[in-house]
Amino acid sequence: MDQTKITPNDLVTLAHWMSGSFSNSKQAAESPKDYAHIHVAFRPLPSDFFAGIGLYSEQVYDYDLWSPYRQGVHRLVDFGDQIYIENYGLKNAMFYAGSTHDLNILKTITPDCIERRYNCSMVFKRDGDRFLGGVEPGNMCLIEKNGCQTYLDSYVELTETTWISLDKGMDVNTHQQVWGSTFGSLRFENARVLQMKSQQSYDISCLESKPAMLPPESQKKMQCWIRSRHLICSGNFFVFESVDYSTVERFSDCVATLGGTVISVDPVDKIWMGDHRQVILYRSKASLHTPHHDLKKYWIKYGSFRTRFDSQI
């Protein structure tokens, strides 16, 4: 590995390569049982936020682009032969959900609404045409999962067009893996690359009809929505809620694939996202027929009586 001193250009290059949107759509399509479809996005913060280089990030599942399961603020610091990325959590993080999509929300993030995650910095070194990173030494980035105290073991490999990462939670006593992927690293491509690939195949895609979603894929998405409390069962109907209309359309596609019928789609409320923006909440009502009644059994076992947007929760 190249152990030469980090240059100011390396710091800027790392920030530049990180800034953007990444997706593991190819990996998820090839191995849908092993990998969920995930989007990772980084957006630059104003230079006076840290008096230097700072980024905001979100990680979201493809089925719910406006509800990140992980958010963070990151400060890039030159430490001579390596680059430290200090990680910060957000107080009331959901107030800032969608900041990677909407600059107006991003502007509401201020230094007084973040908290340093000590012992959880990532350390990067330049290695030719890539950066290699891992959590700082000491096994002190502690995360409690299901009553078990774990420490984070994290690996990242970043190039101009790809992001490869693997996060694992290791038991502090036994050093055995408790959470994280057991199938290998997540492999993301920069959205610019995916867009270019899409443009290159346009002459083929415009002649071929879009392949229909298969029932197993539709069933898996419906199960994900049940677990995330976007989808509930009400009597003989399924009720789906989301602030992302494209996700509502995906729900309709899933219902059709499973032989069901969408009865209605209505805007039912407005929800605050951050301090300065409201979004429309959509509700879709559908009926699924007997061949797929097992989804109701799945909902009884893993679901909720109210959606995540219900004010009574």
C-alpha positions in Angstrom: 0.0 0.0 0.0 1.1 3.5 -0.8 2.2 5.1 2.6 3.1 8.5 1.3 1.9 11.6 3.0 -1.7 12.7 2.3 -1.8 15.8 0.2 -4.5 18.6 0.2 -5.5 17.3 -3.2 -6.2 13.8 -1.7 -8.5 15.4 0.9 -10.4 17.2 -1.8 -10.5 14.1 -4.0 -11.9 11.9 -1.2 -14.6 14.5 -0.6 -15.4 14.8 -4.3 -15.7 11.1 -4.8 -17.9 10.7 -1.8 -20.2 13.5 -2.8 -23.0 12.0 -4.8 -25.5 9.2 -4.9 -24.7 5.4 -4.9 -26.9 2.4 -5.5 -26.3 -1.4 -5.2 -29.2 -2.1 -7.7 -27.1 -4.5 -9.8 -26.1 -6.5 -6.7 -29.7 -6.6 -5.3 -31.1 -7.7 -8.7 -28.5 -10.5 -9.0 -29.0 -11.8 -5.4 -32.4 -10.5 -4.1 -32.5 -13.0 -1.3 -29.1 -11.8 0.1 -29.1 -8.1 -0.5 -31.7 -5.4 -0.2 -31.7 -2.6 -2.7 -30.0 0.4 -0.9 -29.2 3.9 -1.8 -26.3 5.9 -0.2 -26.0 9.6 -0.7 -23.6 12.3 0.5 -24.1 16.1 0.1 -21.5 18.8 0.9 -22.2 21.1 3.8 -21.4 24.9 3.6 -17.7 25.5 4.2 -18.3 27.5 7.4 -20.2 24.6 9.0 -16.9 23.0 10.2 -14.6 25.7 8.8 -13.5 23.0 6.4 -14.9 20.1 4.5 -18.2 18.6 5.8 -20.8 16.2 4.4 -24.3 15.0 5.2 -25.3 11.5 4.4 -28.4 9.2 4.2 -28.9 5.5 3.6 -32.3 4.4 2.5 -34.0 1.3 1.3 -35.2 1.6 -2.3 -38.8 1.0 -1.2 -38.9 4.1 0.9 -36.6 6.9 -0.4 -37.7 9.5 2.1 -37.3 7.5 5.3 -33.5 6.9 5.9 -32.5 4.2 8.3 -29.1 5.9 8.8 -28.2 9.6 8.8 -25.0 11.3 9.7 -22.8 14.4 9.4 -19.1 13.9 8.6 -16.0 16.2 9.0 -12.9 15.4 6.9 -9.6 16.1 8.7 -6.1 15.8 7.3 -3.9 13.8 9.7 -0.7 13.7 7.7 -0.5 10.2 6.2 -4.2 9.5 6.6 -7.6 11.2 6.5 -9.9 11.1 9.5 -13.6 11.3 9.0 -15.3 12.4 12.2 -18.8 11.1 12.5 -21.7 13.0 14.1 -25.2 11.9 14.9 -28.2 14.2 14.5 -30.6 15.2 17.3 -34.2 14.6 16.0 -32.7 13.1 12.9 -36.1 12.6 11.1 -36.5 16.4 11.0 -33.8 16.4 8.4 -34.8 13.3 6.4 -34.7 14.0 2.7 -31.8 16.5 2.9 -30.0 14.6 0.1 -33.0 15.2 -2.1 -33.9 18.8 -1.1 -31.4 21.6 -0.5 -33.9 23.6 1.5 -34.0 20.8 4.1 -30.2 20.5 4.1 -29.9 24.2 4.9 -31.8 23.7 8.2 -28.9 21.5 9.6 -26.8 23.6 11.9 -23.8 22.7 14.2 -25.9 22.9 17.3 -28.1 20.0 16.2 -25.3 17.4 15.9 -23.5 15.2 18.4 -20.0 13.7 18.0 -19.9 9.9 17.9 -16.6 9.5 19.8 -14.4 6.5 18.9 -16.3 6.1 15.7 -14.2 8.0 13.2 -13.3 6.4 9.9 -9.6 6.4 8.9 -8.8 6.5 5.2 -5.5 6.1 3.2 -4.9 6.7 -0.4 -3.9 3.5 -2.3 -3.4 4.4 -5.9 -6.7 5.0 -7.6 -8.7 4.2 -4.5 -9.1 5.1 -0.9 -9.3 2.3 1.8 -10.9 3.0 5.1 -11.9 1.4 8.4 -13.2 2.5 11.8 -10.5 3.9 14.1 -8.5 1.3 16.2 -9.6 0.3 19.7 -12.9 -1.5 19.2 -14.6 1.3 21.1 -17.3 2.4 18.6 -20.0 0.7 20.7 -23.5 -0.1 19.4 -26.2 -1.9 21.4 -28.3 -4.4 19.4 -31.1 -6.5 20.9 -29.6 -6.1 24.4 -26.1 -7.1 23.3 -23.2 -4.6 23.5 -21.2 -4.7 20.2 -18.4 -2.8 18.6 -18.3 -1.7 15.0 -16.0 -3.4 12.5 -16.2 -1.4 9.3 -14.4 -1.5 6.0 -14.8 0.8 3.0 -13.2 0.9 -0.4 -13.9 4.0 -2.5 -13.0 4.8 -6.1 -14.2 7.5 -8.4 -17.2 5.4 -9.5 -17.7 2.7 -6.8 -18.3 2.4 -3.1 -17.8 -1.0 -1.4 -18.5 -1.4 2.3 -19.0 -4.0 5.0 -20.3 -3.1 8.5 -20.3 -5.8 11.2 -21.3 -5.6 14.9 -19.0 -7.8 17.0 -19.8 -9.0 20.5 -17.5 -7.1 22.9 -16.8 -10.2 25.0 -16.7 -13.1 22.5 -15.7 -11.0 19.4 -18.3 -13.0 17.4 -20.5 -11.3 14.8 -23.9 -10.3 16.1 -25.3 -8.1 13.2 -24.4 -7.1 9.7 -24.2 -8.9 6.4 -23.1 -12.5 6.4 -23.0 -12.6 2.6 -20.2 -10.2 1.9 -19.7 -6.5 1.1 -22.3 -4.2 -0.3 -21.2 -3.0 -3.7 -22.5 0.4 -4.9 -22.0 2.2 -8.1 -22.2 6.0 -8.5 -25.5 7.2 -9.9 -23.6 8.9 -12.7 -22.2 5.6 -13.9 -25.7 3.9 -13.6 -27.1 6.8 -15.7 -24.5 6.4 -18.4 -25.2 2.6 -18.6 -28.9 3.4 -18.8 -28.3 5.8 -21.7 -26.1 3.3 -23.5 -28.8 0.7 -23.4 -31.6 3.1 -24.4 -31.7 1.9 -28.0 -32.5 -1.6 -26.7 -34.8 -0.6 -23.8 -37.0 1.6 -26.0 -37.7 -1.4 -28.2 -38.3 -3.9 -25.5 -41.2 -3.8 -23.0 -40.2 -3.5 -19.4 -40.2 -6.9 -17.7 -43.0 -7.5 -15.4 -42.2 -7.8 -11.7 -42.3 -11.4 -10.5 -44.6 -12.5 -7.7 -41.7 -13.5 -5.3 -40.1 -10.0 -5.7 -43.5 -8.4 -5.1 -44.2 -10.5 -2.1 -40.8 -9.6 -0.6 -41.4 -5.9 -1.1 -44.8 -6.2 0.5 -43.2 -8.0 3.5 -40.6 -5.2 3.8 -43.4 -2.6 3.9 -45.2 -4.6 6.6 -42.1 -4.6 8.8 -41.5 -0.9 8.2 -45.2 -0.1 9.0 -45.9 1.4 5.7 -48.4 -1.4 5.0 -51.1 -2.6 7.4 -54.1 -4.9 7.2 -57.6 -3.4 7.9 -60.4 -5.9 7.7 -60.3 -7.5 4.3 -58.1 -4.7 2.8 -54.5 -3.7 2.8 -53.7 0.0 3.5 -50.4 1.5 2.3 -49.1 4.9 3.2 -46.0 6.8 1.9 -44.9 10.4 1.2 -43.2 9.3 -2.0 -45.7 8.9 -4.8 -43.3 6.7 -6.9 -43.3 4.3 -3.9 -47.1 4.3 -4.1 -46.9 3.4 -7.7 -44.5 0.5 -6.9 -47.1 -0.8 -4.3 -49.7 -0.7 -7.1 -47.4 -2.8 -9.3 -46.9 -5.3 -6.5 -50.6 -5.6 -5.9 -51.3 -6.2 -9.6 -48.5 -8.8 -9.8 -50.0 -10.7 -6.9 -53.4 -10.7 -8.6 -55.0 -8.0 -6.4 -56.8 -4.8 -7.1 -56.0 -1.2 -6.0 -59.3 0.3 -4.9 -58.2 3.9 -4.2 -55.2 6.3 -3.9 -55.7 9.5 -2.1 -53.7 12.4 -0.5 -54.8 12.3 3.1 -52.5 14.6 5.0 -49.4 16.9 5.0 -46.3 16.0 7.1 -43.5 18.2 8.2 -40.0 17.2 6.9 -37.5 19.5 8.7 -38.6 22.9 9.9 -39.5 24.5 6.5 -41.1 21.9 4.3 -44.3 19.9 4.2 -44.9 16.8 2.0 -48.1 15.1 1.0 -49.0 11.8 2.6 -50.6 9.3 0.2 -52.8 6.4 1.2 -53.6 3.5 -1.1 -56.2 0.9 -0.4 -56.0 -2.5 -2.0 -57.6 -6.0 -2.0 -55.6 -9.2 -2.4 -57.4 -12.3 -3.3 -57.2 -15.8 -1.7 -54.0 -17.1 -3.5 -52.0 -14.6 -1.5 -53.7 -14.6 1.8 -50.4 -15.6 3.5 -49.4 -11.9 3.4 -52.1 -11.4 6.0 -50.5 -14.1 8.2 -47.2 -12.3 7.7 -48.8 -9.1 8.9 -50.3 -10.7 12.0 -46.8 -12.0 12.9 -44.7 -8.9 12.0 -47.0 -6.0 11.3 -48.8 -3.3 13.2 -52.4 -2.0 13.5 -51.3 1.5 12.6 -48.9 2.8 10.0 -45.7 4.7 10.9 -47.4 8.0 10.0 -50.3 7.5 12.4 -50.2 10.3 15.0 -51.4 7.8 17.7 -48.2 5.7 17.5 
